[in-house]
Amino acid sequence: MLRSLTQVMATPGRVTVDLRLLLERDEKLRTYTFEEACEFFFNHPKEALNAAARADLFNDPHPAAQQRLLEYAVRDATMTQWYARSPA
């Protein structure tokens, strides 16, 4: 069984909770990636676009590539916002 590495951060006056551990305890997902969690909780897939593909789109001077990157960024931000605002 794989073990997660834990990074301890000093946050005086605050409690830090690793939500992944709670997700692993309470839900049985195939994997515990952000993409998988979005699909499970929102029934909406998060598009996976790796860093190299994003860099290629960013550096491409064609308007279609820039539009594609903009659409990806808006969808990604919206999905993150849904995730952050979802009821506990």
MARKEMI-54390 format. One line per 3 residues: their letters; for each residue x, y, z of N, C-alpha, C. Coordinates in Angstrom, 3 decimals, m for minus. Example, Ala and Ser with C-alpha at 12.3 -4.5 7.8 and 13.67 -1.06 7.14 Angstrom:
2
AS	13.190:m5.690:7.800:12.300:m4.500:7.800:13.200:m3.300:7.800  12.850:m2.250:7.080:13.670:m1.060:7.140:12.900:0.030:7.870
//
This chain:
88
MLR	0.834:m1.166:0.000:0.000:0.000:0.000:0.884:1.236:0.000  0.546:2.200:m0.855:1.325:3.422:m0.942:0.981:4.354:0.210  1.977:5.022:0.705:1.791:5.999:1.776:2.010:7.389:1.207
SLT	1.213:8.335:1.615:1.385:9.719:1.193:2.449:10.383:2.043  3.193:11.270:1.425:4.151:12.069:2.171:3.405:13.263:2.743  3.743:13.634:3.946:3.078:14.749:4.596:4.070:15.872:4.802
QVM	3.667:17.062:4.444:4.481:18.252:4.657:3.855:19.027:5.804  4.635:19.298:6.841:4.132:20.048:7.991:4.438:21.524:7.758  3.412:22.355:7.915:3.574:23.791:7.735:3.210:24.488:9.035
ATP	3.990:25.482:9.404:3.691:26.258:10.599:2.586:27.254:10.274  1.447:27.095:10.925:0.321:28.010:10.735:m0.208:28.384:12.110  0.459:29.299:12.781:0.052:29.672:14.138:m1.404:30.139:14.184
GRV	m2.153:29.601:15.141:m3.542:29.996:15.320:m4.502:29.335:14.358  m4.047:28.395:13.560:m4.909:27.734:12.579:m4.740:26.213:12.672  m5.795:25.528:12.321:m5.756:24.073:12.260:m5.651:23.666:10.796
TVD	m4.701:22.818:10.492:m4.514:22.347:9.126:m5.052:20.917:9.023  m5.916:20.695:8.039:m6.520:19.378:7.839:m6.213:18.920:6.419  m5.733:17.710:6.279:m5.471:17.134:4.964:m6.778:16.508:4.470
LRL	m7.457:17.198:3.551:m8.750:16.722:3.067:m8.635:15.432:2.272  m7.467:15.189:1.690:m7.303:13.945:0.934:m7.464:12.731:1.853  m6.926:12.824:3.069:m7.067:11.703:4.004:m8.537:11.456:4.342
LLE	m9.298:12.522:4.509:m10.732:12.367:4.769:m11.449:11.781:3.554  m11.082:12.232:2.382:m11.679:11.704:1.157:m11.376:10.220:1.004  m10.144:9.837:1.267:m9.773:8.423:1.172:m10.521:7.582:2.203
RDE	m10.769:8.154:3.379:m11.473:7.428:4.425:m12.958:7.280:4.105  m13.574:8.341:3.584:m15.027:8.376:3.441:m15.542:7.944:2.073  m14.754:8.077:1.042:m15.206:7.764:m0.314:m14.265:6.749:m0.938
KLR	m14.811:5.901:m1.750:m14.007:4.898:m2.446:m13.914:5.277:m3.918  m12.892:6.045:m4.244:m12.670:6.468:m5.615:m11.610:5.594:m6.259  m11.615:5.590:m7.579:m10.620:4.823:m8.326:m9.232:5.394:m8.062
TYT	m9.130:6.719:m8.142:m7.913:7.438:m7.776:m8.357:8.652:m6.969  m7.447:9.326:m6.343:m7.798:10.460:m5.502:m7.209:11.761:m6.054  m7.280:11.905:m7.368:m6.826:13.130:m8.009:m7.947:14.161:m7.976
FEE	m7.599:15.416:m8.225:m8.602:16.475:m8.291:m9.604:16.178:m9.402  m9.108:15.655:m10.527:m9.977:15.325:m11.651:m11.010:14.269:m11.254  m10.558:13.241:m10.560:m11.461:12.165:m10.134:m12.476:12.673:m9.109
ACE	m12.035:13.518:m8.187:m12.947:14.071:m7.186:m14.010:14.941:m7.845  m13.630:15.745:m8.834:m14.611:16.572:m9.550:m15.648:15.701:m10.244  m15.197:14.671:m10.906:m16.118:13.756:m11.594:m17.073:13.106:m10.596
FFF	m16.561:12.689:m9.463:m17.376:12.000:m8.459:m18.404:12.938:m7.829  m17.972:14.108:m7.385:m18.858:15.001:m6.647:m19.780:15.822:m7.534  m19.327:16.192:m8.723:m20.103:17.102:m9.560:m20.652:16.455:m10.822
NHP	m20.328:15.181:m11.055:m20.739:14.501:m12.292:m20.344:15.319:m13.517  m19.186:15.921:m13.435:m18.695:16.765:m14.513:m17.184:16.573:m14.592  m16.670:16.115:m15.715:m15.226:15.859:m15.788:m14.409:17.142:m15.849
KEA	m13.262:17.104:m15.207:m12.309:18.201:m15.321:m11.344:17.815:m16.422  m11.169:18.699:m17.370:m10.282:18.409:m18.485:m8.839:18.343:m18.009  m8.136:17.334:m18.433:m6.727:17.183:m18.090:m5.883:17.706:m19.260
LNA	m5.196:18.792:m19.029:m4.311:19.375:m20.029:m2.969:19.572:m19.342  m1.986:18.781:m19.742:m0.708:18.814:m19.022:0.055:20.123:m19.247  1.074:20.327:m18.453:1.832:21.580:m18.474:2.471:21.841:m19.835
AAR	2.961:20.810:m20.484:3.598:21.003:m21.793:2.575:21.472:m22.824  1.385:20.896:m22.798:0.339:21.306:m23.740:m0.104:22.742:m23.458  m0.214:23.107:m22.182:m0.580:24.489:m21.840:0.501:25.459:m22.308
ADL	1.758:25.086:m22.138:2.861:25.946:m22.589:2.839:26.098:m24.110  2.565:25.020:m24.815:2.481:25.096:m26.280:1.370:26.041:m26.713  0.217:25.937:m26.077:m0.894:26.830:m26.412:m0.547:28.277:m26.078
FND	0.117:28.488:m24.957:0.488:29.834:m24.535:1.453:30.481:m25.536  2.386:29.694:m26.031:3.407:30.212:m26.943:2.962:30.259:m28.400  1.850:29.655:m28.721:1.331:29.639:m30.096:0.698:30.997:m30.406
PHP	1.136:31.663:m31.483:0.609:33.000:m31.780:m0.779:33.004:m32.418  m1.285:31.855:m32.806:m2.587:31.801:m33.477:m3.727:32.063:m32.492  m4.692:32.855:m32.895:m5.830:33.167:m32.015:m6.600:31.923:m31.559
AAQ	m6.677:30.907:m32.387:m7.404:29.690:m32.001:m6.738:29.009:m30.809  m5.411:28.992:m30.781:m4.688:28.382:m29.664:m4.889:29.202:m28.399  m4.847:30.516:m28.532:m5.053:31.386:m27.377:m6.475:31.248:m26.838
QRL	m7.449:31.117:m27.743:m8.839:30.919:m27.337:m8.986:29.585:m26.604  m8.334:28.554:m27.106:m8.381:27.224:m26.476:m7.822:27.291:m25.062  m6.695:27.987:m24.875:m6.098:28.113:m23.551:m7.003:28.925:m22.622
LEY	m7.601:29.970:m23.129:m8.520:30.781:m22.340:m9.727:29.955:m21.887  m10.294:29.170:m22.800:m11.438:28.326:m22.445:m11.059:27.298:m21.377  m9.878:26.709:m21.517:m9.404:25.754:m20.510:m9.273:26.433:m19.149
AVR	m8.663:27.628:m19.131:m8.439:28.329:m17.872:m9.757:28.694:m17.197  m10.737:29.139:m17.978:m12.040:29.494:m17.411:m12.734:28.252:m16.852  m12.727:27.154:m17.592:m13.343:25.905:m17.099:m12.649:25.409:m15.835
DAT	m11.316:25.484:m15.814:m10.560:25.025:m14.654:m10.865:25.887:m13.429  m10.923:27.197:m13.613:m11.237:28.099:m12.502:m12.662:27.877:m12.008  m13.590:27.670:m12.922:m14.981:27.424:m12.545:m15.109:26.128:m11.762
MTQ	m14.427:25.085:m12.199:m14.478:23.799:m11.511:m13.875:23.928:m10.113  m12.791:24.646:m9.991:m12.163:24.855:m8.686:m13.088:25.631:m7.765  m13.785:26.622:m8.319:m14.730:27.413:m7.539:m15.906:26.548:m7.078
WYA	m16.427:25.683:m7.943:m17.511:24.770:m7.558:m17.044:23.898:m6.404  m15.822:23.370:m6.534:m15.281:22.482:m5.522:m15.136:23.202:m4.183  m14.662:24.441:m4.240:m14.444:25.207:m3.004:m15.770:25.582:m2.343
RSP	m16.806:25.783:m3.121:m18.102:26.220:m2.579:m19.054:25.077:m2.269  m18.663:23.853:m2.578:m19.575:22.730:m2.350:m19.819:22.543:m0.853  m21.058:22.148:m0.490:m21.355:21.929:0.924:m20.538:20.776:1.492
A	m20.199:20.879:2.735:m19.380:19.842:3.390:m20.178:18.609:3.667
//
